[in-house]
Amino acid sequence: MARETINAENVTADACTDNPVQGIHVVAKPMGPVCNLVCEYCFYLEKKMLFGPNENFRMSDEVLSAFVKDYVKSQPTPVVEFVWQGGEPTLAGLDFFKQVVRQQKPYTKEKTIKNALQTNGTLLTDEWCAFLKKNNFMVGISLDGPKDIHDTYRRDRAGHGTFDAVMRGLKLLQKHGVEYNVLACVARETAKRPLDVYSFFKSEGIEFIQFAPVIERLPDETSIRSGLRLAGPAALKEEEQQVQVTDWTVLPEEYGDFLISVYEDWVRHDVGSIFVMNFEWALNAWIGNPSPVCIHAQQCGRAVVIEHNGDVYACDHFVYQPYKLGNIVNDTLTGMVKKSLHTGFGIMKETALPQWCRDCEVLKACRGGCPKHRFLKSPPGEPGLHYLCEGYRKFFLHIRKYLKAITTLLENGLPASHVMEAVKGPLVIQLPELK
């Protein structure tokens, strides 16, 4: 499988099962929700409202030291991956990340330590990229597509599009040979132009892509009382809850159509040269492996987020007071993850699935999706159906014939790229004769 893009929804499978020999996953927010952009669909900017009016949104040396030490000690696997996200983490400054590397260095004899940075790319410089290359950071850069598509939603504080600034950052990453992936958010207007987006990425030499659907609900009464403009996570077992989504939320079937259009182009021209994480996850599920991402795993709960002040929450999408697990200065990650699991947070992802989902033929690929977005009712009227159910189902059913063909190739020791020749006619895989 290809390398993964970095974001809160993209967590390795070992972070999604309650297995003592498996690992935990932490997304760190060195500047909390602070960002130099005001992307229309961002769900994290408003998290400033959850802190005091005089909050210093910057990770202190005390919090950083406690985090690095405890994460290394708490991670039972031989590799510890630090994921730095925001807001915009580069606002913490290059000196902060130099300090990160210094803090990690004493532990490199105990564990293999890796770093990943998710950024909007607008603040990257030659100095930044030289540092990232020297210290083997893997960078996820947020880019939604060509200029007119990207600038529709991703704007700076003056209301200007950010495409040109992001592309400068991308070119610097390429110039310095920094390992990078692209995270493309698929909002309502973006979904209407799948091949424009995909063709643009290919033209820019981008090989690793993840498409993230944009889904947010209008605020319910609880959110309004907290001063928030968006609703919080879905209550999986409630019969009645807010179901109205924002104007920029992608429509379910259009998201499915978006993925199908890109897949049809990819399976004919780019297998083995372009790696779309959504397609890799689907193949992984078809083969029967555990999901490499929490959104399509049976359960979740071992992927937590640490805020700038050391507070730890059950998930990046659940940074709300009821889901606070403790603080890294006073508590251990091991203990906080156990607390999360014992409350049933991650198990609910599976146990609260509607029967409609349990009977679905694409359950093993979908697994109900992210609990945050399970706010609809199934056709029989059960709560807890994912907003993108129609889109997920349409996509997974459409690509089954290709997944079967690719699996047959792999089982016979042949490269998956052979499927590109097979799809030129009736989808029949001609295998070499046994000698």
C-alpha positions as CSV (number, residue, x, y, z in Angstrom):
1,M,0.0,0.0,0.0
2,A,1.2,3.5,-0.7
3,R,2.1,6.1,1.9
4,E,-0.8,8.0,3.5
5,T,-1.8,11.6,3.5
6,I,-1.8,13.3,6.9
7,N,-5.0,14.3,8.5
8,A,-7.2,13.6,11.4
9,E,-9.3,11.1,9.7
10,N,-6.4,9.2,8.3
11,V,-5.3,6.9,11.1
12,T,-3.5,3.6,10.7
13,A,-5.4,0.5,11.5
14,D,-3.4,-0.2,14.6
15,A,-4.8,3.0,16.1
16,C,-8.4,1.8,15.6
17,T,-8.5,-1.5,17.5
18,D,-8.4,-2.1,21.3
19,N,-5.5,-4.5,21.1
20,P,-2.8,-4.2,23.8
21,V,0.0,-4.9,21.2
22,Q,-1.3,-2.2,18.9
23,G,-0.4,1.4,18.9
24,I,-2.1,4.7,19.6
25,H,-2.1,7.7,17.3
26,V,-1.9,11.3,18.4
27,V,-2.5,14.5,16.3
28,A,-0.8,17.5,17.9
29,K,-2.0,21.1,17.6
30,P,1.0,23.3,18.5
31,M,-1.0,26.5,17.7
32,G,-4.5,25.0,18.5
33,P,-7.1,26.3,16.1
34,V,-5.2,29.4,15.1
35,C,-4.7,29.8,11.3
36,N,-3.6,32.5,8.8
37,L,-6.5,31.4,6.5
38,V,-10.2,31.5,6.8
39,C,-11.4,28.6,4.7
40,E,-15.1,28.7,4.4
41,Y,-15.6,25.0,5.2
42,C,-13.1,24.8,8.1
43,F,-14.6,23.2,11.2
44,Y,-11.7,23.9,13.5
45,L,-11.3,27.7,13.5
46,E,-14.4,28.1,15.7
47,K,-12.7,26.0,18.4
48,K,-11.2,29.2,19.7
49,M,-14.6,29.7,21.4
50,L,-13.9,26.7,23.6
51,F,-11.0,28.5,25.3
52,G,-10.8,31.6,27.4
53,P,-10.7,35.1,25.9
54,N,-7.0,35.6,26.9
55,E,-5.8,32.1,25.7
56,N,-2.2,31.9,24.5
57,F,-2.6,29.6,21.5
58,R,0.9,28.3,21.5
59,M,2.3,25.0,22.8
60,S,4.6,25.7,25.7
61,D,8.0,24.0,26.3
62,E,6.5,22.3,29.3
63,V,3.6,20.8,27.3
64,L,5.9,19.9,24.4
65,S,8.4,18.1,26.7
66,A,5.7,16.2,28.5
67,F,4.1,15.2,25.2
68,V,7.2,13.9,23.5
69,K,8.3,11.9,26.5
70,D,4.9,10.4,27.2
71,Y,4.1,9.6,23.6
72,V,7.4,7.6,23.2
73,K,6.8,5.8,26.5
74,S,3.2,5.1,25.8
75,Q,3.5,3.8,22.2
76,P,3.9,0.0,22.3
77,T,4.9,-0.2,18.7
78,P,8.5,0.3,17.5
79,V,7.6,3.4,15.4
80,V,6.3,6.6,16.9
81,E,4.8,9.0,14.4
82,F,4.3,12.6,15.5
83,V,1.6,14.3,13.4
84,W,1.6,18.1,13.7
85,Q,-1.6,19.8,12.5
86,G,-3.8,22.9,13.1
87,G,-5.1,25.4,12.6
88,E,-1.8,26.1,10.8
89,P,1.1,24.5,12.6
90,T,3.8,26.4,10.8
91,L,2.6,29.5,12.7
92,A,4.5,28.1,15.6
93,G,7.7,29.0,13.8
94,L,10.7,27.0,12.6
95,D,12.4,27.3,16.0
96,F,9.5,25.4,17.6
97,F,10.0,22.5,15.2
98,K,13.8,22.6,15.7
99,Q,13.0,22.2,19.4
100,V,10.7,19.3,18.6
101,V,13.6,17.5,16.9
102,R,15.9,18.2,19.8
103,Q,13.3,16.9,22.3
104,Q,12.9,13.7,20.3
105,K,16.5,13.0,19.8
106,P,17.2,11.3,23.2
107,Y,14.5,8.7,22.4
108,T,15.8,7.7,19.0
109,K,17.6,4.7,20.5
110,E,14.4,3.4,22.0
111,K,12.0,3.9,19.0
112,T,12.0,4.9,15.3
113,I,10.6,8.4,15.4
114,K,8.9,10.0,12.5
115,N,7.4,13.4,12.0
116,A,4.5,14.5,9.7
117,L,3.2,18.0,9.1
118,Q,-0.2,19.0,7.7
119,T,0.0,22.5,6.3
120,N,-1.9,24.9,4.0
121,G,1.5,25.5,2.5
122,T,1.3,29.3,2.3
123,L,4.1,30.0,4.8
124,L,6.7,27.5,3.4
125,T,10.1,29.0,2.5
126,D,13.4,27.6,1.3
127,E,14.5,27.6,4.9
128,W,11.4,25.6,6.0
129,C,11.8,23.1,3.2
130,A,15.5,22.5,3.8
131,F,14.7,21.8,7.5
132,L,11.8,19.4,6.6
133,K,14.0,17.5,4.1
134,K,17.0,17.3,6.5
135,N,14.8,15.9,9.3
136,N,12.7,13.6,7.1
137,F,9.4,15.2,7.7
138,M,6.5,13.9,5.6
139,V,4.3,16.9,4.6
140,G,0.6,16.9,3.8
141,I,-0.3,20.0,1.8
142,S,-3.9,21.1,1.5
143,L,-4.8,21.9,-2.2
144,D,-8.3,21.5,-3.6
145,G,-7.5,21.6,-7.3
146,P,-6.9,24.3,-10.0
147,K,-7.1,28.0,-9.1
148,D,-10.8,28.6,-9.6
149,I,-11.8,25.5,-7.6
150,H,-9.3,26.0,-4.8
151,D,-10.0,29.7,-4.3
152,T,-13.8,29.0,-4.1
153,Y,-13.4,28.0,-0.4
154,R,-9.8,28.5,0.6
155,R,-9.2,32.2,1.3
156,D,-7.0,34.4,3.5
157,R,-8.2,36.8,6.1
158,A,-8.5,39.6,3.5
159,G,-10.8,37.4,1.4
160,H,-8.3,36.7,-1.3
161,G,-7.8,33.3,-2.8
162,T,-4.8,31.3,-1.6
163,F,-4.0,29.2,-4.7
164,D,-0.9,31.1,-5.8
165,A,0.6,31.0,-2.3
166,V,-0.1,27.3,-1.9
167,M,1.5,26.5,-5.3
168,R,4.6,28.4,-4.3
169,G,4.8,26.2,-1.2
170,L,4.2,23.1,-3.3
171,K,7.0,24.0,-5.7
172,L,9.4,24.6,-2.8
173,L,8.6,21.1,-1.4
174,Q,9.3,19.6,-4.9
175,K,12.5,21.7,-5.3
176,H,13.9,20.4,-2.0
177,G,12.8,16.8,-2.5
178,V,10.5,16.8,0.5
179,E,8.2,13.8,0.7
180,Y,4.7,15.1,0.4
181,N,1.1,14.2,-0.3
182,V,-1.9,16.3,-1.2
183,L,-5.1,16.5,0.8
184,A,-8.0,17.7,-1.4
185,C,-11.3,18.7,0.3
186,V,-14.3,17.9,-1.8
187,A,-17.0,20.5,-1.1
188,R,-20.3,21.0,-2.9
189,E,-19.0,22.9,-5.9
190,T,-15.7,20.9,-6.1
191,A,-17.7,17.7,-6.5
192,K,-19.1,18.9,-9.8
193,R,-15.7,18.9,-11.5
194,P,-13.9,15.6,-10.6
195,L,-11.7,15.3,-13.8
196,D,-10.7,19.0,-13.7
197,V,-9.4,18.3,-10.2
198,Y,-7.7,15.0,-11.0
199,S,-6.2,16.2,-14.3
200,F,-4.7,19.2,-12.5
201,F,-3.0,17.2,-9.9
202,K,-1.5,14.9,-12.5
203,S,-0.3,17.9,-14.5
204,E,1.5,19.2,-11.4
205,G,3.4,15.9,-10.8
206,I,1.4,15.0,-7.7
207,E,1.5,11.3,-7.1
208,F,-0.2,10.9,-3.7
209,I,-3.7,12.2,-3.2
210,Q,-6.5,11.9,-0.6
211,F,-10.0,13.2,-1.2
212,A,-11.7,14.3,2.0
213,P,-15.5,15.0,1.9
214,V,-16.6,18.2,3.5
215,I,-19.6,17.6,5.8
216,E,-20.9,20.1,8.4
217,R,-24.3,20.6,9.9
218,L,-25.8,24.0,10.8
219,P,-25.7,24.6,14.6
220,D,-28.2,23.0,16.9
221,E,-29.3,24.7,20.2
222,T,-26.3,23.3,22.1
223,S,-23.8,24.7,19.6
224,I,-25.5,28.1,19.5
225,R,-25.3,28.4,23.3
226,S,-21.6,27.7,23.0
227,G,-21.1,30.4,20.4
228,L,-20.4,28.0,17.7
229,R,-21.6,28.2,14.0
230,L,-21.5,24.5,13.4
231,A,-23.2,21.5,15.1
232,G,-21.0,19.1,17.1
233,P,-20.7,15.4,16.6
234,A,-23.9,13.3,15.9
235,A,-25.6,11.6,18.8
236,L,-25.8,8.1,17.3
237,K,-28.8,6.9,19.2
238,E,-31.0,10.0,19.2
239,E,-34.2,9.8,17.2
240,E,-34.3,13.5,16.5
241,Q,-31.4,15.8,15.8
242,Q,-30.3,18.6,13.5
243,V,-30.0,17.3,9.9
244,Q,-29.6,20.5,8.0
245,V,-26.2,20.9,6.4
246,T,-24.2,24.0,5.3
247,D,-24.4,25.3,1.7
248,W,-20.9,24.1,1.1
249,T,-21.4,20.5,2.4
250,V,-20.9,18.0,-0.5
251,L,-24.1,16.2,-1.6
252,P,-24.0,12.4,-0.9
253,E,-24.6,11.1,-4.4
254,E,-22.4,13.7,-6.0
255,Y,-19.5,12.7,-3.7
256,G,-20.0,9.1,-4.9
257,D,-20.0,10.3,-8.5
258,F,-16.9,12.4,-7.9
259,L,-14.9,9.3,-6.7
260,I,-16.3,7.1,-9.5
261,S,-15.3,9.6,-12.2
262,V,-11.8,9.8,-10.9
263,Y,-11.6,6.1,-10.4
264,E,-12.6,5.4,-14.0
265,D,-9.8,7.7,-15.3
266,W,-7.3,6.3,-12.8
267,V,-8.0,2.6,-13.5
268,R,-7.4,3.2,-17.2
269,H,-4.3,5.4,-17.1
270,D,-2.6,5.7,-13.7
271,V,-2.6,2.4,-11.7
272,G,0.9,2.1,-10.2
273,S,1.9,5.7,-10.9
274,I,-0.7,7.8,-9.1
275,F,-1.9,6.7,-5.6
276,V,-5.3,7.8,-4.5
277,M,-5.7,6.9,-0.8
278,N,-9.5,6.4,-1.1
279,F,-8.9,3.7,-3.7
280,E,-6.2,2.1,-1.7
281,W,-8.5,1.8,1.3
282,A,-11.2,0.2,-0.8
283,L,-8.8,-2.4,-2.2
284,N,-7.5,-3.1,1.3
285,A,-11.1,-3.8,2.5
286,W,-11.8,-6.0,-0.5
287,I,-8.7,-8.1,0.2
288,G,-10.0,-8.5,3.8
289,N,-7.4,-6.5,5.7
290,P,-8.4,-4.2,8.6
291,S,-9.0,-0.6,7.5
292,P,-5.9,1.6,7.5
293,V,-8.1,4.6,8.3
294,C,-10.4,5.1,11.3
295,I,-13.4,6.4,9.3
296,H,-13.7,2.9,7.7
297,A,-12.6,0.8,10.6
298,Q,-15.0,-1.3,12.7
299,Q,-14.2,0.7,15.9
300,C,-12.2,3.8,16.8
301,G,-11.0,5.3,20.1
302,R,-7.2,5.0,20.0
303,A,-6.7,8.1,17.9
304,V,-6.6,11.2,20.1
305,V,-5.8,14.8,19.7
306,I,-3.6,17.0,21.9
307,E,-4.3,20.7,22.0
308,H,-1.7,23.5,22.4
309,N,-2.4,23.6,26.1
310,G,-1.9,19.9,26.7
311,D,-5.6,19.0,26.8
312,V,-6.3,15.6,25.2
313,Y,-9.6,14.8,23.5
314,A,-11.0,11.5,22.1
315,C,-10.7,12.6,18.5
316,D,-9.9,15.6,16.3
317,H,-13.6,15.8,15.4
318,F,-14.7,15.6,19.1
319,V,-12.8,18.5,20.6
320,Y,-15.7,19.4,22.9
321,Q,-15.8,19.4,26.7
322,P,-17.7,16.0,27.1
323,Y,-14.9,14.3,25.2
324,K,-11.9,15.7,27.1
325,L,-9.8,12.9,28.5
326,G,-7.2,14.9,30.6
327,N,-4.0,16.9,30.2
328,I,-0.6,15.6,29.1
329,V,1.1,17.4,31.9
330,N,-0.8,15.5,34.6
331,D,-2.1,12.4,32.8
332,T,-0.6,9.7,30.6
333,L,-1.7,8.9,27.1
334,T,-2.0,5.3,28.0
335,G,-4.5,6.2,30.8
336,M,-6.4,8.7,28.7
337,V,-6.8,6.3,25.8
338,K,-8.1,3.6,28.2
339,K,-10.5,6.1,29.6
340,S,-11.8,6.8,26.1
341,L,-12.2,3.1,25.3
342,H,-13.9,2.3,28.7
343,T,-16.5,5.0,28.1
344,G,-17.5,3.2,25.0
345,F,-16.5,6.0,22.7
346,G,-14.8,3.9,20.0
347,I,-17.0,0.8,20.5
348,M,-20.1,2.8,19.8
349,K,-19.0,3.2,16.2
350,E,-19.9,-0.5,15.7
351,T,-22.5,-1.1,18.3
352,A,-24.7,1.8,17.3
353,L,-24.8,0.8,13.6
354,P,-28.4,0.7,12.3
355,Q,-29.5,-2.7,11.1
356,W,-29.7,-1.2,7.6
357,C,-25.9,-0.9,7.7
358,R,-25.4,-4.3,9.2
359,D,-27.3,-5.8,6.3
360,C,-25.6,-3.7,3.6
361,E,-23.4,-5.5,1.0
362,V,-20.7,-2.8,1.3
363,L,-20.5,-2.9,5.1
364,K,-16.9,-4.2,5.1
365,A,-15.7,-1.3,3.0
366,C,-17.7,1.4,4.7
367,R,-18.2,0.4,8.4
368,G,-20.7,3.2,8.9
369,G,-18.2,6.0,8.3
370,C,-17.1,8.6,10.8
371,P,-19.5,8.8,13.8
372,K,-19.4,12.6,13.7
373,H,-21.4,12.5,10.5
374,R,-23.9,9.7,11.3
375,F,-26.9,12.0,11.9
376,L,-29.5,10.7,9.4
377,K,-32.1,7.9,9.8
378,S,-32.1,4.8,7.7
379,P,-35.1,4.1,5.4
380,P,-36.7,2.0,8.2
381,G,-36.3,4.9,10.6
382,E,-33.3,3.9,12.6
383,P,-30.9,6.7,13.9
384,G,-27.2,6.7,13.2
385,L,-27.0,6.5,9.4
386,H,-24.0,8.3,7.8
387,Y,-24.8,11.4,5.8
388,L,-22.8,10.0,2.8
389,C,-24.4,6.6,2.8
390,E,-25.8,6.9,-0.7
391,G,-22.5,8.1,-2.1
392,Y,-20.4,5.5,-0.3
393,R,-22.6,2.7,-1.4
394,K,-22.7,3.9,-5.0
395,F,-18.9,4.2,-5.2
396,F,-18.1,0.9,-3.5
397,L,-20.6,-1.0,-5.6
398,H,-19.3,0.6,-8.8
399,I,-15.7,-0.4,-8.3
400,R,-16.2,-4.0,-7.2
401,K,-15.4,-5.4,-10.7
402,Y,-12.1,-3.5,-10.7
403,L,-11.2,-4.6,-7.2
404,K,-11.9,-8.2,-8.1
405,A,-9.6,-7.9,-11.2
406,I,-6.8,-6.2,-9.3
407,T,-7.0,-8.8,-6.5
408,T,-6.8,-11.6,-9.0
409,L,-3.6,-10.0,-10.5
410,L,-2.0,-9.6,-7.1
411,E,-2.9,-13.1,-6.0
412,N,-1.0,-14.4,-9.1
413,G,2.1,-12.3,-8.5
414,L,1.3,-9.8,-11.2
415,P,1.4,-6.0,-10.8
416,A,-1.9,-4.2,-10.3
417,S,-1.1,-2.0,-13.2
418,H,-2.0,-4.8,-15.6
419,V,-5.6,-3.9,-15.0
420,M,-5.2,-0.9,-17.3
421,E,-4.8,-3.3,-20.2
422,A,-7.6,-5.5,-19.0
423,V,-10.2,-2.6,-18.9
424,K,-9.7,-1.8,-22.6
425,G,-12.1,-4.6,-23.4
426,P,-14.4,-6.9,-21.4
427,L,-12.9,-7.1,-17.9
428,V,-11.2,-10.4,-18.3
429,I,-7.8,-11.1,-16.7
430,Q,-5.6,-13.3,-18.8
431,L,-3.1,-15.0,-16.5
432,P,0.2,-16.5,-17.6
433,E,0.2,-20.3,-18.2
434,L,1.7,-22.4,-15.5
435,K,4.9,-24.2,-16.5
